[in-house]
Amino acid sequence: MFFPESRVRVYLYGQAVDMRKSFDGLYAVARAAFTQDPTGGDLYVFVSRSGRQIKVLYFDRSGWCVWAKRLEAGRFIADWSRARTHEIDCTGLKMLLEGIEPRRYLKRYRHGNSRDPRHEHQVVNSEGVPCNKGNSEHSRGAQLTGSVA
């Protein structure tokens, strides 16, 4: 089984490639399509026109390696009109190798700086009236103190 490390960079070639190409042919395609040097240890992913075959070219310290996979049913890339040459992460590569083509490129979750009023907290006093002091006292755990008679 082929398990790339998480710190390695992965580049997907966005056009169909003739799967008869081997080490030198795939190296030439990678050299022409990407600005990075293919001998740097990055992974270069190529898919056949039918979308049923995939090859991964990489250079380890002693020479070129080609890893290949052919699906018996289904396709790695279903629609070539949406394919493009770009960098993907290792998770995207693993999904692609399992036959799962990611369709959503934007994340749903927004961290922190969202200005959606549903996510803002409001400080209220003991009568339930909103205070305009912000969340600073609330977030520091300040407590309202009153005089005890």
URZISUL-V814705 format. One line per field, one symbol per residue. ss: DSSP state (@ for helix, = for strand, . for the rest). psi: psi as a letter, one per 20 degrees, with the letter a starting at -180 (. if undefined). burial: # if it has 9 or more other ideal C-beta (glycine too) atoms within 8 Angstrom, else .. A space follows every 10 residues. Layout:
# URZISUL-V814705
ss=???
psi=???
burial=???
This chain:
# URZISUL-V814705
ss=.........= ======.... ..@@@@@@@@ @@@....@@@ ..=====... ..======== ..======== .........@ @@...===.@ @@@@@@@... .......... ......@@@. ...=.....= .....@@@@. .........
psi=qonqqhiqqp pppjqqqoii qbghghgggg hhhqiqpiji jrppppqrhi jiqqqpproa iiaqqppqqp phqaqgohoi hiqqprprrh ghghgghijo ophpiqqhpp pfjpkphhiq qppqahijpp qkiajghghi kqqpqrpp.
burial=...#...#.# ###...#.#. #...###.## ...#...#.. .#######.. #########. .....#.#.. #...###..# ..#.#..#.# .##.###.#. #......... .......... ..#....... ......#... .........
